[in-house]
Amino acid sequence: MEPMEPTEPRGPHAVDVLPGIDAIPDALWRRLAPADDPLWSRAVFTAMERGSIGPDGYAYLVVRRASRTVAVLPLCLFGGLRLDRIVGPRERRLLAPAARGLPRLLRLPTLFCGHLLGQGHILGPERGNPDVGRLLVAAVLEFARARRLRTVVFKDFAAAELAPLGAALRQAGFLVLPSLPDTELRLPYRSFDDYLAALPAKPRRNARSKIRKFAGRPGLRMEVLESFSHLVPQILALYRQVMDRADQTLDEIDAAFLTALRPEGGLRTRLVACFEGDRLVAFLLCLFHGAGATGARIGLDYALAHDARLYHNVHYAAIRLALRAGCRHIRFAQTAYTPKVEFGCDLIEQHHAITHLRPLPRVLLRRFLPPALARARADALGPHGPAEPRPHHQESRQDPCPE
């Protein structure tokens, strides 16, 4: 991607558009990125750019005051995002005829702002400055128009992070809606036994039962691997089983991403790997940075997953690993909320800010998107969401968590 020309300075600030993570000095990224969020490590962004996980391109808006960088916003470009892969089951059923007969109608040129794989942030010491917020929103819209990316999304931002952008987002016609919450387990425990003892009675009994069932299954063993490149084909095969059951698939990791994901710049990578003999039957890819950990991606052999309680036990292994590493928290994916609440996770509220560059689609988006997202969110959260009744959709795919 060719870099755009810098915008004209507005007041003391100016915006540059950089074409990739390599254009940002390593020391600058380390200084600005969240110290305890592994997904914001430079190595993860490098792996995203080298893989083919969904986006067609990447860019970074960099706000400078004089020669000093004061804010950075990553961008992900989709030339034709498949609408039927990111909506809920009811909407997917309604879109099925178009997906079969006119698939091009369901491909949306879309610009995502923030982080494709994690919580959205604007980096930098002036991220809370409303003037910087106005400048960034204007630069995002200018970039989207230049690339003909007509749908623009600030993805999975905490409300406090969107607040400095609020006036500029409203003026530009953005709609702010709740997205799926993140899941975070705080770890104020000295050991895994202390963690189990702190769980409420029923989750504690369930955890011990699942650990016993796994231990009683002949031939299964759990390992933690620092190097796992030799397992990439098996990892992707198990990951495919999970993705085939997922309701929404915005991104999908591939071999190039896994190969490029290297422990550098403070990032530590571990694979929680469950084997039956020499065969990999489950994994949880874990990332560590500072005092934070993330269970980033999971794969399961569904022929064994339920009876051996594989889903729960790879997560328990990750919690043990995070405790041994001295982490203060570990985050997991935005799926399978029931077991994660049972693990003791808090649900971290997040929001999307969405607009369309054309007036008529923007009106339609405001009319139809809020109920569609609300239904998808309610279906995903189940009993852990708002108390209003939820319609049951027979066409919903199987939950990626089999237990």
Phi, psi and omega per residue, in radians:
M1 nan 2.346 3.097
E2 -1.420 2.369 3.103
P3 -1.167 2.491 3.037
M4 -1.317 2.798 3.053
E5 -1.172 2.519 3.066
P6 -1.010 2.548 3.068
T7 -1.268 2.804 3.047
E8 -1.154 2.429 3.110
P9 -1.008 2.390 3.056
R10 -2.030 1.855 -2.983
G11 1.175 -2.416 -3.093
P12 -1.446 -0.081 -3.026
H13 -1.868 2.707 2.998
A14 -2.516 2.725 -3.104
V15 -2.068 2.313 2.960
D16 -1.928 2.660 3.035
V17 -1.978 2.020 -3.115
L18 -1.788 2.535 -2.966
P19 -1.477 -0.140 -3.109
G20 -3.052 2.962 -3.096
I21 -1.108 -0.501 -3.134
D22 -1.145 -0.325 3.135
A23 -1.422 -0.124 3.133
I24 -1.824 2.161 -3.123
P25 -0.991 2.448 -3.083
D26 -1.027 -0.755 -3.118
A27 -1.103 -0.644 3.117
L28 -1.151 -0.802 -3.137
W29 -1.067 -0.760 -3.140
R30 -1.076 -0.631 -3.116
R31 -1.244 -0.571 -3.022
L32 -1.645 -0.564 -3.018
A33 -1.261 2.638 3.098
P34 -1.012 2.197 -3.013
A35 -1.200 -0.473 -3.025
D36 -1.944 0.364 3.078
D37 -2.086 1.785 -3.073
P38 -1.041 -0.539 -3.105
L39 -1.155 -0.317 3.114
W40 -1.666 0.184 3.050
S41 -1.240 2.622 -3.122
R42 -1.027 -0.625 -3.105
A43 -1.077 -0.591 3.120
V44 -1.198 -0.751 3.117
F45 -1.144 -0.649 3.070
T46 -1.078 -0.776 3.135
A47 -1.127 -0.684 3.092
M48 -1.042 -0.777 -3.094
E49 -1.215 -0.523 -3.129
R50 -1.487 -0.374 3.093
G51 -1.536 -3.125 3.037
S52 -2.161 1.321 -2.986
I53 -1.751 0.023 3.123
G54 2.611 -1.046 -3.097
P55 -1.152 2.687 3.059
D56 -1.605 -0.165 3.130
G57 -3.056 2.955 -3.119
Y58 -2.391 2.695 3.035
A59 -2.717 2.927 -3.111
Y60 -2.415 2.129 3.016
L61 -1.470 2.205 -3.097
V62 -2.119 2.067 3.121
V63 -1.691 2.248 -3.140
R64 -2.130 2.491 2.939
R65 -1.953 1.959 -2.954
A66 1.005 -2.124 -3.130
S67 -1.760 0.104 -3.043
R68 -1.746 2.252 3.077
T69 -1.360 2.176 -3.073
V70 -2.049 -0.181 3.097
A71 -2.829 2.532 3.087
V72 -2.387 2.340 3.088
L73 -2.262 1.980 3.075
P74 -1.266 2.603 3.113
L75 -2.241 2.517 3.029
C76 -2.154 2.282 -3.040
L77 -1.897 2.201 3.034
F78 -2.030 1.987 3.107
G79 -1.208 -0.469 -3.137
G80 -2.722 1.251 3.132
L81 -1.139 2.255 -3.111
R82 -1.364 1.964 -3.099
L83 -1.078 -0.644 -3.088
D84 -1.233 -0.156 3.122
R85 -1.706 -0.105 -3.072
I86 -2.122 -0.017 3.118
V87 -1.699 3.022 3.111
G88 -1.348 3.063 -3.049
P89 -1.106 -0.656 -3.138
R90 -1.122 -0.808 -3.136
E91 -1.169 -0.628 3.120
R92 -1.113 -0.665 3.105
R93 -1.124 -0.724 3.134
L94 -1.168 -0.528 -3.113
L95 -1.516 -0.124 -3.026
A96 -0.982 -0.768 3.124
P97 -1.040 -0.726 3.115
A98 -1.176 -0.643 3.130
A99 -1.090 -0.590 3.134
R100 -1.399 -0.744 -2.995
G101 -1.671 -0.642 -3.084
L102 -2.347 1.128 -3.028
P103 -1.060 -0.458 -3.119
R104 -1.140 -0.465 3.120
L105 -1.146 -0.390 -3.084
L106 -1.680 0.134 3.131
R107 -1.760 2.045 -3.033
L108 -1.876 2.090 2.980
P109 -1.152 2.025 -2.927
T110 -2.348 2.473 3.046
L111 -2.012 2.101 3.052
F112 -1.756 2.354 3.120
C113 -1.968 2.330 -3.124
G114 2.046 -2.121 -3.085
H115 -2.354 2.169 -3.132
L116 -1.118 -0.614 -3.005
L117 -1.753 -0.139 -3.043
G118 -2.598 -2.887 -3.121
Q119 -1.203 2.470 -3.120
G120 -1.352 2.470 3.052
H121 -2.520 2.649 2.777
I122 -1.769 2.200 -3.096
L123 -1.558 2.633 2.974
G124 2.090 2.793 -3.050
P125 -1.208 -0.326 -3.133
E126 -1.929 0.428 3.138
R127 -1.122 -0.390 3.109
G128 -1.619 0.067 -3.119
N129 -1.424 2.046 -3.131
P130 -1.014 -0.557 3.095
D131 -1.123 -0.718 3.069
V132 -1.148 -0.676 3.091
G133 -1.040 -0.801 3.115
R134 -1.087 -0.707 -3.139
L135 -1.137 -0.715 -3.141
L136 -1.171 -0.768 3.131
V137 -1.075 -0.753 3.106
A138 -1.092 -0.715 -3.139
A139 -1.186 -0.660 3.086
V140 -1.055 -0.828 -3.115
L141 -1.156 -0.676 3.090
E142 -1.097 -0.761 3.118
F143 -1.096 -0.782 -3.120
A144 -1.086 -0.746 3.122
R145 -1.112 -0.733 -3.122
A146 -1.106 -0.548 -3.119
R147 -1.724 0.033 -3.110
R148 0.995 0.701 3.060
L149 -1.753 1.641 -2.853
R150 -1.436 -0.362 3.043
T151 -1.754 2.276 -3.081
V152 -2.181 2.280 -3.062
V153 -2.317 2.151 2.835
F154 -1.528 1.939 -2.884
K155 -1.722 2.218 2.939
D156 0.964 0.946 3.069
F157 -1.727 2.467 2.951
A158 -1.141 2.644 -3.096
A159 -1.001 -0.687 -3.121
A160 -1.137 -0.527 -3.138
E161 -1.346 -0.512 3.099
L162 -1.405 -0.378 -3.017
A163 -0.959 -0.782 3.138
P164 -1.130 -0.323 3.113
L165 -1.613 -0.083 -2.917
G166 -0.924 -0.915 -3.086
A167 -1.111 -0.740 -3.130
A168 -1.174 -0.675 3.116
L169 -1.136 -0.770 3.130
R170 -1.101 -0.754 -3.126
Q171 -1.103 -0.566 -3.131
A172 -1.512 0.025 3.076
G173 1.492 0.311 3.112
F174 -1.272 2.533 3.054
L175 -1.880 2.178 -3.121
V176 -1.782 2.146 -3.053
L177 -2.353 2.592 3.062
P178 -1.106 2.379 3.024
S179 -1.855 -3.060 3.106
L180 -1.171 2.360 3.134
P181 -1.239 2.669 2.977
D182 -1.393 2.884 3.130
T183 -2.144 2.211 -3.082
E184 -2.343 2.225 3.063
L185 -1.813 2.019 3.064
R186 -1.356 2.563 -2.973
L187 -2.215 1.196 3.077
P188 -1.539 0.645 -3.012
Y189 -2.023 2.649 3.133
R190 -1.516 -0.362 -3.085
S191 -2.721 2.949 3.090
F192 -1.152 -0.622 3.092
D193 -1.095 -0.690 3.080
D194 -1.113 -0.695 3.091
Y195 -1.051 -0.848 3.131
L196 -1.054 -0.746 -3.100
A197 -1.109 -0.476 -3.109
A198 -1.444 -0.211 3.128
L199 -1.217 2.642 2.992
P200 -1.026 2.835 -2.957
A201 -0.996 -0.860 -3.066
K202 -1.172 -0.858 3.065
P203 -1.031 -0.597 3.123
R204 -1.147 -0.775 3.100
R205 -1.093 -0.749 3.142
N206 -1.093 -0.740 -3.137
A207 -1.080 -0.818 -3.119
R208 -1.146 -0.624 3.089
S209 -1.122 -0.764 -3.127
K210 -1.185 -0.630 3.087
I211 -1.143 -0.708 3.107
R212 -1.139 -0.729 -3.129
K213 -1.118 -0.673 3.083
F214 -1.144 -0.800 -3.109
A215 -1.119 -0.512 -3.123
G216 -1.474 0.002 3.137
R217 -1.550 1.991 -3.073
P218 -1.086 2.447 3.002
G219 1.533 -0.101 3.135
L220 -1.625 2.453 3.044
R221 -2.539 2.617 -3.139
M222 -1.913 2.312 3.094
E223 -2.265 2.733 3.022
V224 -2.046 2.086 -3.016
L225 -1.977 2.322 3.007
E226 -1.453 -0.604 3.129
S227 -2.039 2.243 -3.067
F228 -2.503 0.359 -3.122
S229 -1.071 -0.543 -3.139
H230 -1.205 -0.250 -3.107
L231 -1.756 0.032 -3.022
V232 -0.940 -0.785 3.116
P233 -1.044 -0.724 3.112
Q234 -1.201 -0.666 3.098
I235 -1.023 -0.831 -3.088
L236 -1.192 -0.570 3.104
A237 -1.153 -0.729 3.103
L238 -1.230 -0.672 3.090
Y239 -1.074 -0.668 3.118
R240 -1.083 -0.650 3.104
Q241 -1.062 -0.694 3.118
V242 -1.209 -0.804 -3.088
M243 -1.148 -0.551 3.103
D244 -1.144 -0.344 3.130
R245 -1.774 -0.025 -3.057
A246 -1.414 2.495 3.094
D247 -1.269 -0.629 -3.065
Q248 -2.280 2.387 -3.079
T249 -2.375 1.359 3.115
L250 -1.269 -0.653 -3.127
D251 -2.392 2.708 3.071
E252 -2.504 2.113 3.137
I253 -1.197 2.715 -3.140
D254 -2.374 -3.113 -3.080
A255 -1.096 -0.669 -3.131
A256 -1.127 -0.680 3.090
F257 -1.089 -0.853 -3.105
L258 -1.115 -0.674 -3.136
T259 -1.189 -0.632 -3.108
A260 -1.405 -0.259 -3.081
L261 -1.364 1.665 -3.027
R262 -1.988 2.581 3.106
P263 -1.300 1.708 3.138
E264 -2.638 2.806 3.125
G265 1.068 0.516 -3.139
G266 1.648 -0.223 3.113
L267 -1.352 2.353 3.035
R268 -2.093 2.308 -3.117
T269 -2.008 2.405 3.057
R270 -2.447 2.532 3.031
L271 -1.936 2.000 2.931
V272 -1.344 1.975 -2.981
A273 -2.144 2.212 3.076
C274 -1.871 2.231 -3.108
F275 -2.031 2.545 2.853
E276 -1.977 1.816 -2.946
G277 1.148 -2.176 3.103
D278 -1.692 0.043 -3.035
R279 -1.708 2.217 3.061
L280 -1.244 2.217 -3.120
V281 -2.095 -0.171 3.061
A282 -2.873 2.652 3.047
F283 -2.653 2.741 2.932
L284 -2.379 2.028 3.125
L285 -1.382 2.056 -3.060
C286 -1.977 2.376 3.124
L287 -2.119 2.506 -3.102
F288 -2.310 2.418 3.043
H289 -2.727 2.253 -3.086
G290 1.027 -2.271 -3.141
A291 -1.752 0.293 -3.111
G292 -2.060 2.645 3.083
A293 -2.336 2.727 3.101
T294 -2.441 2.269 2.912
G295 -1.523 1.669 -2.842
A296 -1.411 -0.792 -3.092
R297 -2.555 2.548 -3.066
I298 -2.199 2.662 3.007
G299 -2.454 2.504 -3.068
L300 -2.447 2.507 2.905
D301 -1.563 1.861 -3.021
Y302 -1.228 -0.218 3.049
A303 -1.200 -0.443 -3.121
L304 -1.974 -0.316 -2.865
A305 -0.981 -0.793 -3.056
H306 -1.240 -0.921 -3.058
D307 -1.084 -0.627 -3.094
A308 -1.643 -0.028 -3.132
R309 0.951 0.825 -3.057
L310 -1.132 -0.737 -3.087
Y311 -0.988 -0.909 -3.098
H312 -1.128 -0.715 -3.018
N313 -1.279 -0.543 3.038
V314 -1.217 -0.549 3.064
H315 -1.226 -0.711 3.082
Y316 -1.066 -0.691 3.110
A317 -1.109 -0.666 3.109
A318 -1.159 -0.668 3.104
I319 -1.130 -0.759 3.061
R320 -0.991 -0.788 -3.103
L321 -1.096 -0.763 3.139
A322 -1.137 -0.673 3.104
L323 -1.127 -0.751 3.127
R324 -1.128 -0.526 3.140
A325 -1.417 -0.064 3.134
G326 1.367 0.374 -3.122
C327 -1.260 2.582 3.091
R328 -1.583 -0.289 3.096
H329 -2.795 2.798 2.987
I330 -2.380 2.378 3.107
R331 -1.886 2.625 3.111
F332 -2.186 3.129 -3.015
A333 -1.302 2.918 -3.118
Q334 -1.521 0.931 3.117
T335 -2.534 2.937 3.001
A336 0.835 1.091 -3.032
Y337 -1.231 -0.539 -3.093
T338 -1.066 -0.905 3.105
P339 -1.129 -0.560 -3.108
K340 -1.252 -0.616 3.010
V341 -1.128 -0.658 3.093
E342 -1.142 -0.572 3.054
F343 -1.123 -0.349 -3.076
G344 1.860 0.186 -3.100
C345 -1.216 2.519 2.900
D346 -1.508 2.604 3.038
L347 -1.660 2.093 -3.072
I348 -1.697 1.935 -3.066
E349 -1.158 2.453 -3.133
Q350 -2.447 2.885 -3.096
H351 -2.451 2.625 2.894
H352 -1.764 2.543 2.894
A353 -2.050 2.118 -2.935
I354 -2.290 2.449 2.991
T355 -2.597 2.961 3.008
H356 -2.170 2.515 -3.049
L357 -1.309 -0.292 -3.139
R358 -1.799 2.471 -3.024
P359 -1.065 -0.833 -3.073
L360 -1.138 -0.866 3.062
P361 -1.031 -0.533 3.118
R362 -1.152 -0.697 3.090
V363 -1.114 -0.774 3.134
L364 -1.126 -0.690 3.113
L365 -1.055 -0.773 3.140
R366 -1.143 -0.501 -3.111
R367 -1.390 -0.755 -2.947
F368 -1.827 -0.428 -3.046
L369 -1.226 -0.768 -3.099
P370 -0.974 -0.846 3.124
P371 -1.168 -0.587 3.134
A372 -1.143 -0.795 3.119
L373 -1.167 -0.638 3.133
A374 -1.116 -0.720 3.108
R375 -1.132 -0.789 -3.132
A376 -1.097 -0.689 3.137
R377 -1.162 -0.755 3.137
A378 -1.124 -0.713 3.112
D379 -1.094 -0.709 -3.112
A380 -1.222 -0.706 -3.061
L381 -1.384 -0.454 -3.130
G382 1.005 -2.303 -3.091
P383 -1.240 -0.100 -3.100
H384 -1.664 0.061 3.116
G385 -1.705 -2.843 3.113
P386 -1.039 2.822 -2.994
A387 -1.426 -0.125 -3.080
E388 -1.182 2.679 -3.132
P389 -1.053 2.529 3.137
R390 -2.034 2.314 3.054
P391 -1.189 2.504 3.084
H392 -1.620 2.245 -3.086
H393 -1.924 1.936 -3.133
Q394 -1.110 -0.439 -3.054
E395 -1.463 -0.027 3.130
S396 -1.074 2.437 3.125
R397 -1.242 2.878 3.127
Q398 -1.106 2.434 3.096
D399 -1.050 2.324 3.099
P400 -1.011 -0.422 3.017
C401 -1.555 2.088 -3.024
P402 -1.488 0.002 -2.976
E403 -1.943 nan nan
